Amino acid sequence: MALDDSQHHLTSTADRQRFAPVYSLLERAVADGAFPGCAFGMTDKHGASVCGAVGRQTYAVDSPLIVSGTVYDLASLTKVVATTAMAMLLHQRGLLELDAPIVRWLPTFLQGKPERAAATIRHLLAHSSGLAGYARLFESCATPEALWQACLAMPLEAAPGTRAEYSDIGFILLGGILERIAGEPIDLFCQREVFLPLGMKTAGFNPSAKLRNEIPPTEDDLVFRHRIIQGEVQDENCWVLGGVSGHAGLFCSAGDILAFAVAMLPAGEGGLFTAATIETFSSRSELPAGSSRALGWDTPSFPSSSGTMFSARSIGHLGYAGTSIWIDRGTDLVEPCAIVLLTNRTWPTRENQKIRQIRPAFHDAVRHCLLAPSTS
């Protein structure tokens, strides 16, 4: 993992003018304390990308400026950019059976309770396995093995397929299953099979010590690690797991995430993923009926963080630290596009929720600018 020097620049003057409403909105968000800074980017229907940045790493006046190539802790974008991508490739290669029971790969998940045998890999991807959404396992589990065993033993809170609940626990287990199928850890598989083919030079887990000061800090942790969290994963369960997990741990720049997004757009089909694979994973799972969840991905609901202009053929995901990706695969009336926003809205504490208002306004502003004729 390395910072991509080719992205260490502001957008061109023409792009600054074209996306002036976007810059204005984000600059107001920084001034209002929604986050200290952000990097962002968007693609058009041809896959051409524009990236930009506003603000600083922290609210301090002497804090380093954010640039378009700044690497952020992606938080739960890991679930789609790494884990779901790995699942897509393994499924595409005939190695991952979506309706295989979890216990085929993780026998101890059964815990002596027959009803757990009904939970499948599809349920994990659709966040409908019945597992809890989150648990502060790091408070009682000091080692990766202890935390892993705690995930395996988590009780089901609903019958598989009957309730949609976004679950970190489910994606920790999913990551373990994918590693068993591939015969190697997620980080190594994704580096070779996803990031390298797509030219994602900044994507990776556990940034090196020499890069940490260039990554915006996510939190001043006064409770668990008792230090500023910078250049290491913010999520405590992932940290106990060694910084590599199915639910969190990935770091990346906005431009490199856009490179991944292009592979999901019609212009990118025939490359990393086939059209059939993309359709399988981007279609709503209907587990249960009415759920907005696709496989790994979410789709727009109302109201949506994607704003008001993404079509029903859109997929996206959010990250706790203030990151997001939305990809519109397009319709006869809507052009394909992808939009990425990376922030550290949790700095210095997690209480700040102002990004909830910024996200939909940001996406609408970008789409309006994309629709406007370019003057370049």
Buried (B, 14 or more C-beta within 10 A) or exposed (E): BEBBEEBEEBBEEEBBEBBEBBBEBBEEBBEEEBBBBBBBBBBBBEBEBBBBBBBBBBBEEEBBEBBBBBBBBBBBBBBBBBBBBBBBBBBBEEEBBBEBBBBBBBEEBBEEEEEBBBBBBBBBBBBBBBBBEBBEBBEEBEEBEEBBEBBBEBEBEBBBBEBBBBBBBBBBBBBBBBBEBBEBBBBBBBBEBBBEEBEBBBBBBBBEEEBBEBBBBBBBBEEBBEEBBBBBBBBBBBBBBBBBBBBBBBBBBBBBBBBBBBBBBBBBBEEBBEEEBBBBBBBBBBBBEEBBBBBBBBBBEEEBBBBEBBBEBBBBBBBBBBBBBBBBBBEEEBBBBBBBBBBBBBBBEBEBEEBEEBBBBBBBBBBBBBEEEEEE
